[in-house]
Amino acid sequence: MQESVLSTVVLPLAIIIIMVTLGMTLTIADFKRVAAQPKQVLIGLLCQLVLLPVLGFVIAGAFSLEPVYAISIILLAAAPGGATSNLIVHAADGDRALSVTLTAISNMLAWFTIPFLLGIAYTTYGGGALDIDFPVADTMIQVAALTVVPVLIGMGIRNWKPNFAESSKRWSKIFAGGFLFLVILALIIQNWDVIVNDGPRFAPAFITLNIAALAVGFIVSRLAGINVVQTGTIAIETGIQNSTLAITVALTILNNNEMAVVPGLYAIWMYVTGFALAYWMTRNAPSGSVEGATA
């Protein structure tokens, strides 16, 4: 997938702006609430860090992919959540504090989980062990720049100008939804040749991974007795990966351009399913606060 002004400048800048508006909907009390609900965080991490990688291995084997693409599926499944999942949760009016918390924790643990899972993948498909020097600092900087810092700025604005923050809720969600639609359209147009040439080869595998991940996040959360709003949030966090990190690992650490193709295509597809789930949540999830959402 080729880099462009869209992916390197416009997309990150727009995400930062949206994350600031997300922060304007949050208070310290929201994160205290999440801290007081460890079950939701643990279920979210279970889905992201354990069940999703298991799905990756199962799907890589079930579709009999070539070793390089089997490993890329597992790399994708090993990638933590990112700012995109926070953006979609914001558009869906999900549990924003839970989403940001899961993104931060999963990325902090990625320095261990990605090398561990890729080591197993290479032993299974690559014919040998793999020594990975994971970019811990770069990952933390990316998460801070696109998620933590903008959210903190937004929370500061809410504390300083509460009336402005309150009045911004409606237009910020409209902006987030409209932005998601435009991103899908722009990415499809920009990468049409790649989609046409490579999509049919890998689409069944990565589409299955995405839908299965969303379903696992939803089903496991509901079985755990978690309310609909937080269930949707965990489903999004499970099915929407930090594909940028997966592409970076493929290109710079594994030094394999072919392994970047599947995460690149997935990056387009996940906006489609993420937008669809966000639309469903806005129409079907209970209105009002997360605390008031019914189980």
NORPEMO-V408483 format. One record per backbone hydrogen bond with DSSP energy under -1.0 kcal/mol. CO is the residue of the C=O (numbers start at 0). NH is the residue of the N-H. E is the energy in kcal/mol with one decimal. If there is no record, write none. Layout:
co->CO nh->NH e->E
co->CO nh->NH e->E
This chain:
co->3 nh->7 e->-2.5
co->4 nh->8 e->-2.0
co->4 nh->9 e->-2.4
co->5 nh->10 e->-3.0
co->8 nh->12 e->-2.2
co->9 nh->13 e->-2.6
co->10 nh->14 e->-2.5
co->11 nh->15 e->-2.3
co->12 nh->16 e->-2.2
co->13 nh->17 e->-2.5
co->14 nh->18 e->-2.8
co->15 nh->19 e->-1.9
co->16 nh->20 e->-1.9
co->17 nh->21 e->-2.3
co->18 nh->22 e->-2.4
co->19 nh->23 e->-1.4
co->21 nh->24 e->-1.9
co->22 nh->25 e->-1.5
co->26 nh->30 e->-1.0
co->27 nh->31 e->-2.0
co->28 nh->32 e->-2.1
co->29 nh->33 e->-1.9
co->30 nh->34 e->-2.4
co->31 nh->35 e->-1.5
co->33 nh->36 e->-1.5
co->36 nh->40 e->-1.1
co->37 nh->41 e->-2.9
co->38 nh->42 e->-2.8
co->39 nh->43 e->-2.2
co->40 nh->44 e->-2.5
co->41 nh->45 e->-2.5
co->42 nh->46 e->-2.4
co->43 nh->47 e->-2.3
co->44 nh->48 e->-3.1
co->45 nh->49 e->-1.6
co->45 nh->50 e->-2.4
co->46 nh->51 e->-2.0
co->49 nh->53 e->-1.8
co->50 nh->54 e->-2.3
co->51 nh->55 e->-2.2
co->52 nh->56 e->-2.2
co->53 nh->57 e->-2.4
co->54 nh->58 e->-2.9
co->55 nh->59 e->-2.4
co->56 nh->60 e->-1.9
co->57 nh->61 e->-2.8
co->58 nh->62 e->-2.1
co->59 nh->64 e->-1.4
co->60 nh->63 e->-1.1
co->65 nh->69 e->-2.6
co->66 nh->70 e->-2.5
co->67 nh->71 e->-1.3
co->68 nh->72 e->-1.8
co->69 nh->73 e->-1.9
co->70 nh->74 e->-2.6
co->71 nh->75 e->-2.2
co->72 nh->76 e->-2.3
co->73 nh->77 e->-1.8
co->79 nh->241 e->-2.8
co->81 nh->85 e->-1.3
co->82 nh->86 e->-2.5
co->83 nh->87 e->-2.4
co->84 nh->88 e->-2.4
co->85 nh->89 e->-2.2
co->86 nh->90 e->-2.3
co->87 nh->91 e->-2.1
co->88 nh->93 e->-2.9
co->89 nh->92 e->-1.1
co->93 nh->95 e->-1.3
co->94 nh->98 e->-2.2
co->95 nh->99 e->-2.6
co->96 nh->100 e->-2.2
co->97 nh->101 e->-2.6
co->98 nh->102 e->-2.3
co->99 nh->103 e->-2.4
co->100 nh->104 e->-2.4
co->101 nh->105 e->-2.6
co->102 nh->106 e->-1.9
co->103 nh->107 e->-1.8
co->104 nh->108 e->-1.9
co->108 nh->111 e->-1.7
co->108 nh->112 e->-2.3
co->109 nh->113 e->-1.9
co->111 nh->115 e->-2.0
co->112 nh->116 e->-2.7
co->113 nh->117 e->-2.7
co->114 nh->118 e->-2.1
co->115 nh->119 e->-1.6
co->116 nh->120 e->-2.4
co->117 nh->121 e->-2.9
co->118 nh->122 e->-1.9
co->119 nh->123 e->-2.2
co->120 nh->124 e->-3.3
co->121 nh->125 e->-1.6
co->121 nh->127 e->-1.3
co->131 nh->133 e->-1.0
co->133 nh->135 e->-2.2
co->134 nh->138 e->-2.4
co->135 nh->139 e->-2.4
co->136 nh->140 e->-2.4
co->137 nh->141 e->-2.4
co->138 nh->142 e->-2.5
co->139 nh->143 e->-2.5
co->140 nh->144 e->-2.9
co->141 nh->145 e->-2.4
co->142 nh->146 e->-2.0
co->142 nh->147 e->-1.6
co->143 nh->148 e->-2.7
co->146 nh->150 e->-2.1
co->147 nh->151 e->-2.4
co->148 nh->152 e->-2.4
co->149 nh->153 e->-2.5
co->150 nh->154 e->-2.5
co->151 nh->155 e->-2.1
co->152 nh->156 e->-2.3
co->153 nh->157 e->-2.3
co->154 nh->158 e->-2.0
co->155 nh->159 e->-2.0
co->156 nh->160 e->-4.1
co->160 nh->164 e->-2.3
co->161 nh->165 e->-2.4
co->162 nh->166 e->-2.3
co->163 nh->167 e->-1.1
co->165 nh->168 e->-1.0
co->167 nh->171 e->-2.4
co->168 nh->172 e->-1.7
co->169 nh->173 e->-1.9
co->170 nh->174 e->-2.6
co->171 nh->175 e->-2.3
co->172 nh->176 e->-2.5
co->173 nh->177 e->-2.8
co->174 nh->178 e->-2.7
co->175 nh->179 e->-2.2
co->176 nh->180 e->-1.9
co->177 nh->181 e->-2.2
co->178 nh->182 e->-2.6
co->179 nh->183 e->-2.2
co->180 nh->184 e->-2.1
co->181 nh->185 e->-2.9
co->182 nh->186 e->-2.9
co->183 nh->187 e->-2.1
co->184 nh->188 e->-2.2
co->185 nh->189 e->-2.8
co->186 nh->190 e->-2.2
co->188 nh->191 e->-1.0
co->190 nh->194 e->-2.6
co->191 nh->195 e->-2.6
co->192 nh->196 e->-2.7
co->193 nh->197 e->-2.9
co->193 nh->198 e->-1.0
co->197 nh->201 e->-1.4
co->198 nh->202 e->-3.3
co->201 nh->205 e->-2.3
co->202 nh->206 e->-2.7
co->203 nh->207 e->-1.6
co->204 nh->208 e->-2.2
co->205 nh->209 e->-2.2
co->206 nh->210 e->-2.6
co->207 nh->211 e->-2.7
co->208 nh->212 e->-2.3
co->209 nh->213 e->-2.3
co->210 nh->214 e->-2.4
co->211 nh->215 e->-2.8
co->212 nh->216 e->-2.5
co->213 nh->217 e->-2.0
co->214 nh->218 e->-3.3
co->215 nh->219 e->-2.6
co->216 nh->220 e->-1.3
co->217 nh->221 e->-2.2
co->218 nh->222 e->-2.6
co->219 nh->223 e->-1.4
co->220 nh->225 e->-2.3
co->221 nh->224 e->-1.6
co->226 nh->230 e->-2.5
co->227 nh->231 e->-2.6
co->228 nh->232 e->-1.7
co->229 nh->233 e->-2.5
co->230 nh->234 e->-2.4
co->231 nh->235 e->-2.2
co->232 nh->236 e->-2.5
co->233 nh->237 e->-1.9
co->234 nh->238 e->-2.3
co->235 nh->239 e->-2.2
co->240 nh->242 e->-1.9
co->241 nh->245 e->-1.7
co->242 nh->246 e->-2.7
co->243 nh->247 e->-2.3
co->244 nh->248 e->-2.6
co->245 nh->249 e->-2.2
co->246 nh->250 e->-2.5
co->247 nh->251 e->-2.8
co->248 nh->252 e->-1.3
co->248 nh->253 e->-2.8
co->249 nh->255 e->-3.0
co->256 nh->259 e->-1.3
co->257 nh->260 e->-1.3
co->259 nh->263 e->-1.7
co->260 nh->264 e->-2.4
co->261 nh->265 e->-2.7
co->262 nh->266 e->-1.9
co->264 nh->268 e->-2.2
co->265 nh->269 e->-3.0
co->268 nh->272 e->-1.8
co->269 nh->273 e->-2.4
co->270 nh->274 e->-2.5
co->271 nh->275 e->-2.1
co->272 nh->276 e->-2.6
co->273 nh->277 e->-2.4
co->274 nh->278 e->-2.3
co->275 nh->279 e->-2.2
co->276 nh->280 e->-2.6
co->277 nh->281 e->-2.1
co->278 nh->282 e->-1.1
co->279 nh->283 e->-2.0
co->280 nh->284 e->-2.3
co->289 nh->292 e->-1.2
co->293 nh->227 e->-1.6
